[in-house]
C-alpha cells in the first residue's frame, strides 16, 4: 500500500452527505482507523493577542497548519477542521513523519514571522480510545465540488486538552526553518 492509499481508502471512502440537517446522525460518522494520529495546534494566549488587535495574525497562524500539512501531504485530501486560533486533523501512520515535520516547521514560522507561540501535538488514536473517547469523521458537501470533514466522539477536545497539558508535544523546528 502506498503512502497515499491509507488516507485515500479511509477518508476518500467516507460517503458524502449533502443535507446539513443530517449532521447529528451517528451513522454518518466512521471511526478513524487504528494506528492513526490526531494533529492539534493552537496559539498560546490567543485571546490576549486578539484583544491586542492581532486577530489576523492569530487566524493566519491557525490556517498555516492546514496549509503546511496539505503541502506536506502533496495536496492530498485529509480530514481537518480550522479552529480560528489553531486546527485539528487526522493522518494515517504512514503520514505521521510528514505531519510532524509540518507541525514543527509551522510552529517555528509562527514564532519567527508572527511573533506568536504555537503549541502542537500528534496524539495516537489509541491514547484517545484508552480514555473512553473516539474520533469519528463524516463528510459534508454543501456543493458538488467541496466537502468538509465533520468530527465527533470527543477525541479532538481531549487531544487539545492533552496538548495544553504538554502531552504528545511536537518539538518546534530550529529557527530559520521554512
PEZIBEL-V249679 format. One record per run of one state. SS is the DSSP state (h for helix, s for strand, l for the rest). FROM is the first residue (numbers start at 1). TO is the last residue. If there is no record, write none. Layout:
BEGIN
SS_FROM_TO / SS_FROM_TO
END
This chain:
BEGIN
l_1_2 / h_3_10 / l_11_15 / s_16_17 / l_18_19 / h_20_22 / l_23_25 / h_26_28 / l_29_29 / s_30_31 / l_32_36 / s_37_43 / l_44_45 / h_46_51 / l_52_54 / h_55_72 / l_73_79 / s_80_82 / l_83_85 / s_86_91 / l_92_92 / h_93_114 / l_115_117 / s_118_124 / h_125_130 / l_131_133 / s_134_134 / l_135_135 / s_136_143 / l_144_145 / s_146_152 / l_153_153 / s_154_154 / h_155_164 / l_165_168 / s_169_169 / l_170_178
END
